[in-house]
Amino acid sequence: IKATERNKAVKSEFKTAIRKFREAAEAGNRDEAEALMREASQQLDKATSKGVIHSNQAANKKARMATRLNKVA
């Protein structure tokens, strides 16, 4: 139960970080999106190191964020 609660908290943190990045990218704010992408990447790395998500899933999410960042003008 304790591990489940920790995993939920970690997942919630990186999902929130990804959502903030996505909102900044959609608004066209490249500088803010870059900063938020770094933060989201760190959250994903932490989740991977704690075993909450698989390393490939984290890599896929980071790649999608990078692609979206490159599309922002």
N, C-alpha and C positions, 0 to 999 in steps of 0.2 A: 504494500500500500504506500509506503514511504517513497519507494522508487518511482511508482506510478505518478505520485504527486510532483516529484522533482522533474520527471520527464515532461509532464504537462506544462510546468512552469517554463522549462527550457524551450519547448516547442512554441509556446505562446510568445516568448521573447523574440525568437527569430522570425516568426510569422509577422509580428508587429513591425519588426525592422524592415522586412521585405515589403510590407504594405506601405510604409512611409516612403521607401525608395520609389516604389511604383507610382505613388501619388505625386512625388516631386518630378519624376520623369514625364508623367502625363501633363503636368503643368508647364513643362518645357524649361524647368530650372536646372540647367546642367551642373552648375557648381554644387548646389545643394544635393543633387542626385548622386554626384561622385562621392561626397562625404557620407551620405547615407548608405551607399553601396559598400564602402569600406566597413562601416559599422555592421551592416547585415552580414558581410563575409566573415567578420570576426565572430558574430553570433553563430553562424553556421559551423565554423571551425570548432567552437566550443561544444556545440551539440554533437559533432562528430567525435570529438575526443572523449566525451562522456558516454558515448555509445547510444545516444538517443536516436540518431539517424545514421544511415550508412554513408560512407565517404563518397560513393558515387552519386548519391542523391544530393549531397551538398555541392559537389562539383557541377551537377546539372543545373541546380538553382543559380549558382554563381555565373555559369555560362549564359543562362537566359538573362540574368541581370546585365551582364556585360553587353550582350547583343542589344538589349533595350536602351542602355546608356548610349551606345554608338548611334542609335537612331535619333536621339535627342539633338536638336539643332544647336 
